[in-house]
Amino acid sequence: MTSPLYVTARLREAVRVLTADLHAAADLLRTAADVTLLGHVNPDADALGSALALGLALRKRGATVRVSFGPPAEVPDSLRCLDPAGLVVPAADVPAAPELLVALDAGSAARLGWLADRVGTSGQVLVVDHHASNTRYGTHHVVDDTAEATAVLVLALIDELGIPLDPDIARCLYAGLMTDTGSFRRATSATHRTAARLVEAGAEPAVLARELMDAHPFAWLPMLARVLGRAELEQAAVGGRGLVHTAVTMADMTGVRLEEVESVVDILRATSEAEVALVIKEMAPGEWSGSLRAKSAVDVRVVAAGMGGGGHRLAAGFTTTGTAEDVVNRVREMLRQPPVIASQAPRTRSRS
């Protein structure tokens, strides 16, 4: 059994290192005149919101800032509300050798997609991230896998810089916090205190929830009907905890935005008889993007890493090749491995 004194000492050291990293990152940003901020490919609200929030804060200090990602070529429709200032530029407009590059919510350089080469051409690279799988590919790092979202670390950086929050910054940070905690399902008391601070600074929870999560075009409904109609429940899988899975084909995606496709897994995960939900999406013939969600007892990050991806204990993803059947079989087999099961608690079915 691990000694409580050892755990306390380890936590104290982690706090010391993170504090020093925040100081060093703030010193770097404080003197920066030109900053390029990148989110990961197919950015979500945490990646783009974190990049925009820090960009807005640095622009207040007089820096020239630009935010980008790639792919896709344009900001997803549901995230456009986060950039009224127009900080996002196309990937083609990102300098070949940025003076200072800030990579946000990207666990590895490869997660920067079209812009991954900028890590090698930039003078300084600051990585701000909350993934345990982060490869620490920058010259400076603010990485904390206990943070609920990268937005939390960006807020700490903005505080370190002494830049006051305004409604636009608060909106971006709240978006990342809300979505990465599953609409606060995985929130702690500290999460709610942070959320309250952002609301007081001008974030509007109802408006953001509607724009980011509750608005879909009509084409989403028939796509959802087809995809959910193919869902399969395997109650004996995952040591009897249950697996529910489905596939989204290229034909299903016709006329549907990527964010609609990405929403399928959060509907599938509501299945009360399954601990794990898996959705695989056909991005090209024979190429699949997989999304994994778990309720509490399984570490899907281990499975995603085994498939060449990564993420968090209860939410992770990967990309791979093969047939749909091949991919599901490989995930099913990995879910049989003992390290995947994070808890040996009774196998009661959760409705959360």
Beta strands, then each sheet from edge to edge (+ up, - down):
strand 1: 34-39
strand 2: 64-68
strand 3: 100-104
strand 4: 124-129
strand 5: 140-143
strand 6: 232-234
strand 7: 243-248
strand 8: 276-284
strand 9: 287-294
strand 10: 310-311
strand 11: 315-321
sheet 1: 2+ 1+ 3+ 4+ 5+
sheet 2: 6+ 7- 8- 9+ 11- 10+
end
